[in-house]
């Protein structure tokens, strides 16, 4: 009996040693490596679910960035070049929008597009419904617009005023002057676009509220990462996170390439 108890205690001790969890640092490294391997596997195998999520992420963020750039760059240029009553108030509101919590923007869009909201109750054909990519585009456009406009305004204000005076003295119109100043401030304008992209491609609160994270419909990279993490699939969540980082790096690299040799001058 004594030898049997000793064998039982020895077996338990061996199990404790054999199944003892690693240190937190070792577990983190192991999870990261597994996530990297999973990311490479998903990319090489062209996993259809991941491709669908990545495509929708690029579509939603790309369209939202296009809208915010089309509106934000002219607004930022106008604030930098023009002087009018209430300009300081507009700039203060713009700066406030640059630090606005995205989840509050999502709540605002949700209330506006809900069936009892101001826009949802009108039933206009061009008004997107909730839990659709269109609603996500609106939320992300509102988030990125203040950043694009604010950084563009700062870039325009940094251009030497003598350039404007010289261009106007040569007979340029107001529109031509604005284009000349924007070309001179192109580095800051591209930075504004990069900042706008960074604010929306990694955003999760607003798109979760208005999109709902519906599979094959509104699931994007950020919401998919949240879902996989909640389900305990940390390797897949890390893989999606690495794909998101890779996309961000590739897009920013493309922006810098379009910027030309400005940074080298």
C-alpha positions as CSV (number, residue, x, y, z in Angstrom):
1,X,0.0,0.0,0.0
2,X,2.8,2.4,0.9
3,X,4.6,1.7,-2.4
4,X,1.3,2.2,-4.3
5,X,0.8,5.6,-2.6
6,X,4.4,6.6,-3.3
7,X,3.9,5.7,-7.0
8,X,0.7,7.7,-7.1
9,X,2.3,10.8,-5.6
10,X,5.3,10.4,-7.9
11,X,3.0,10.2,-10.9
12,X,1.2,13.4,-9.9
13,X,4.5,15.2,-9.4
14,X,5.6,14.1,-12.8
15,X,2.3,15.3,-14.4
16,X,2.8,18.7,-12.7
17,X,6.3,19.0,-14.1
18,X,5.3,17.7,-17.5
19,X,2.2,19.9,-17.9
20,X,3.6,22.9,-16.1
21,X,2.8,26.0,-18.2
22,X,5.6,28.1,-19.6
23,X,6.6,31.5,-18.4
24,X,4.4,34.4,-19.7
25,X,7.2,35.6,-22.0
26,X,7.6,32.2,-23.5
27,X,3.9,31.8,-24.0
28,X,3.7,35.2,-25.7
29,X,6.6,34.3,-28.1
30,X,4.9,31.0,-28.8
31,X,1.6,32.6,-29.6
32,X,3.2,35.2,-31.8
33,X,5.1,32.5,-33.8
34,X,2.0,30.5,-34.2
35,X,0.1,33.6,-35.3
36,X,2.9,34.4,-37.9
37,X,2.8,30.8,-39.2
38,X,-1.0,31.0,-39.4
39,X,-0.8,34.3,-41.2
40,X,1.6,32.9,-43.8
41,X,-0.6,29.8,-44.2
42,X,-3.8,31.9,-44.7
43,X,-2.0,34.1,-47.3
44,X,-0.4,31.3,-49.2
45,X,-3.6,29.1,-49.2
46,X,-5.7,32.1,-50.3
47,X,-8.3,31.3,-47.6
48,X,-11.6,32.5,-49.1
49,X,-13.0,33.8,-45.7
50,X,-9.9,35.9,-45.1
51,X,-9.9,37.2,-48.7
52,X,-13.5,38.2,-48.3
53,X,-12.7,40.0,-45.0
54,X,-9.6,41.7,-46.5
55,X,-11.5,42.8,-49.6
56,X,-14.4,44.3,-47.7
57,X,-11.9,46.1,-45.3
58,X,-10.1,47.7,-48.3
59,X,-13.4,48.6,-50.0
60,X,-15.0,50.2,-46.9
61,X,-11.8,52.1,-45.8
62,X,-10.9,53.1,-49.4
63,X,-14.3,54.6,-50.2
64,X,-14.4,56.3,-46.8
65,X,-10.9,57.8,-47.3
66,X,-11.9,58.9,-50.8
67,X,-14.9,60.8,-49.6
68,X,-13.0,62.4,-46.7
69,X,-10.2,63.4,-49.0
70,X,-12.5,64.9,-51.6
71,X,-14.2,67.0,-48.9
72,X,-11.4,67.4,-46.4
73,X,-8.6,68.6,-48.7
74,X,-10.6,71.6,-50.1
75,X,-11.9,72.5,-46.7
76,X,-8.4,72.4,-45.1
77,X,-7.0,74.5,-48.0
78,X,-9.9,77.0,-47.6
79,X,-9.3,77.3,-43.9
80,X,-5.5,77.8,-44.5
81,X,-5.9,80.4,-47.2
82,X,-9.1,82.3,-46.4
83,X,-10.0,84.7,-43.6
84,X,-13.7,84.9,-42.7
85,X,-15.9,85.5,-39.7
86,X,-16.1,82.5,-37.4
87,X,-12.9,80.9,-38.8
88,X,-11.5,80.3,-35.3
89,X,-14.7,78.6,-34.3
90,X,-14.6,76.3,-37.3
91,X,-10.9,75.5,-36.6
92,X,-11.8,74.8,-33.0
93,X,-14.5,72.4,-34.0
94,X,-12.2,70.8,-36.5
95,X,-9.6,70.2,-33.8
96,X,-12.3,68.8,-31.6
97,X,-13.3,66.3,-34.3
98,X,-9.7,65.2,-34.7
99,X,-9.8,63.8,-31.1
100,X,-13.4,62.7,-31.2
101,X,-14.0,59.1,-29.9
102,X,-14.8,56.8,-32.8
103,X,-17.4,54.9,-30.8
104,X,-19.3,58.2,-30.3
105,X,-19.3,58.7,-34.0
106,X,-20.7,55.2,-34.5
107,X,-23.4,56.0,-32.0
108,X,-24.3,59.2,-33.8
109,X,-24.5,57.4,-37.2
110,X,-26.5,54.6,-35.6
111,X,-29.1,57.1,-34.3
112,X,-29.2,59.0,-37.6
113,X,-29.8,55.8,-39.7
114,X,-32.1,53.9,-37.4
115,X,-35.7,53.6,-38.4
116,X,-36.8,56.2,-35.9
117,X,-33.8,58.5,-36.7
118,X,-33.9,61.6,-38.9
119,X,-32.4,59.9,-42.0
120,X,-33.7,56.4,-41.5
121,X,-37.3,57.5,-41.2
122,X,-37.2,59.3,-44.6
123,X,-36.7,56.0,-46.5
124,X,-34.6,57.7,-49.2
125,X,-33.2,55.2,-51.7
126,X,-29.6,56.6,-51.4
127,X,-29.6,56.5,-47.6
128,X,-27.8,53.3,-46.5
129,X,-29.4,51.1,-43.9
130,X,-27.8,50.0,-40.7
131,X,-25.7,46.9,-40.6
132,X,-24.6,47.4,-44.2
133,X,-21.2,48.4,-45.7
134,X,-22.7,51.8,-46.6
135,X,-23.3,52.7,-43.0
136,X,-19.7,51.7,-42.2
137,X,-18.5,54.0,-44.9
138,X,-20.4,56.9,-43.5
139,X,-19.0,56.3,-40.0
140,X,-15.4,56.0,-41.2
141,X,-15.8,59.1,-43.4
142,X,-16.8,61.2,-40.4
143,X,-13.9,59.8,-38.4
144,X,-11.2,60.5,-41.0
145,X,-12.6,63.9,-42.4
146,X,-11.3,66.1,-39.5
147,X,-7.8,64.5,-39.7
148,X,-7.5,65.1,-43.4
149,X,-8.9,68.6,-43.2
150,X,-6.8,69.5,-40.1
151,X,-3.5,68.3,-41.4
152,X,-4.1,69.8,-44.8
153,X,-4.8,73.2,-43.2
154,X,-1.6,72.9,-41.2
155,X,0.4,72.1,-44.3
156,X,-1.1,75.0,-46.2
157,X,-0.4,77.4,-43.3
158,X,3.2,76.2,-43.4
159,X,3.7,77.4,-47.0
160,X,5.6,80.7,-47.3
161,X,3.1,83.5,-47.8
162,X,5.4,85.2,-50.3
163,X,4.6,82.3,-52.7
164,X,0.9,83.2,-52.8
165,X,1.7,86.8,-53.3
166,X,4.1,86.0,-56.2
167,X,1.6,83.7,-57.9
168,X,-1.2,86.3,-57.6
169,X,1.1,89.0,-58.9
170,X,1.6,86.8,-62.0
171,X,-2.2,86.9,-62.6
172,X,-3.2,83.5,-61.3
173,X,-6.8,83.0,-60.3
174,X,-7.9,82.0,-56.8
175,X,-8.2,78.4,-57.9
176,X,-4.8,78.3,-59.5
177,X,-3.3,79.8,-56.4
178,X,-4.9,77.1,-54.3
179,X,-3.5,74.4,-56.5
180,X,-0.1,75.9,-56.4
181,X,-0.1,76.1,-52.7
182,X,-1.3,72.5,-52.4
183,X,1.4,71.3,-54.7
184,X,3.9,73.1,-52.5
185,X,2.4,71.5,-49.4
186,X,2.0,68.1,-51.0
187,X,4.1,66.4,-48.2
188,X,1.6,67.6,-45.6
189,X,-1.4,66.7,-47.7
190,X,-0.1,63.1,-48.1
191,X,0.5,62.9,-44.4
192,X,-3.1,64.0,-43.9
193,X,-4.3,61.2,-46.1
194,X,-2.1,58.7,-44.3
195,X,-3.4,59.9,-40.9
196,X,-7.0,59.6,-42.2
197,X,-6.3,56.1,-43.4
198,X,-4.7,55.1,-40.1
199,X,-7.7,56.3,-38.1
200,X,-10.2,54.2,-40.0
201,X,-8.4,51.0,-41.1
202,X,-7.7,50.1,-37.5
203,X,-11.0,51.3,-36.1
204,X,-13.4,48.8,-34.5
205,X,-15.9,50.6,-32.2
206,X,-17.9,52.5,-34.8
207,X,-17.9,49.8,-37.5
208,X,-19.1,47.3,-34.8
209,X,-22.0,49.6,-33.9
210,X,-23.2,50.4,-37.4
211,X,-22.0,47.2,-39.2
212,X,-22.8,44.5,-36.6
213,X,-19.9,42.2,-37.6
214,X,-22.2,40.0,-39.8
215,X,-20.5,37.2,-41.6
216,X,-20.2,37.5,-45.4
217,X,-21.7,41.0,-45.1
218,X,-20.1,43.5,-42.8
219,X,-17.2,41.6,-41.2
220,X,-13.9,43.4,-41.6
221,X,-10.4,42.7,-40.3
222,X,-10.8,44.6,-37.0
223,X,-14.1,43.1,-36.0
224,X,-12.9,39.6,-37.1
225,X,-9.9,40.0,-34.8
226,X,-12.3,40.9,-31.9
227,X,-14.4,37.8,-32.7
228,X,-11.5,35.4,-32.9
229,X,-10.1,36.7,-29.7
230,X,-13.4,36.3,-27.8
231,X,-13.6,32.7,-29.1
232,X,-10.1,31.9,-27.9
233,X,-8.6,31.5,-31.4
234,X,-5.5,33.6,-30.6
235,X,-3.4,32.2,-33.4
236,X,-6.0,33.2,-36.0
237,X,-6.5,36.6,-34.3
238,X,-2.8,37.2,-34.4
239,X,-2.7,36.1,-38.1
240,X,-5.5,38.6,-39.0
241,X,-3.7,41.3,-37.0
242,X,-0.4,40.7,-38.9
243,X,-2.3,40.8,-42.2
244,X,-3.8,44.2,-41.1
245,X,-0.4,45.5,-40.2
246,X,1.0,44.3,-43.5
247,X,-1.8,46.0,-45.4
248,X,-1.2,49.3,-43.5
249,X,2.5,49.1,-44.2
250,X,2.0,48.4,-47.9
251,X,-0.5,51.3,-48.3
252,X,1.8,53.7,-46.5
253,X,4.7,52.6,-48.6
254,X,2.7,53.3,-51.7
255,X,1.8,56.7,-50.4
256,X,5.4,57.5,-49.8
257,X,6.3,56.3,-53.3
258,X,3.6,58.5,-54.8
259,X,5.1,61.3,-52.8
260,X,8.2,61.1,-55.0
261,X,11.5,62.5,-53.9
262,X,10.1,65.2,-51.6
263,X,11.5,63.6,-48.5
264,X,15.0,63.4,-50.1
265,X,15.1,67.1,-50.9
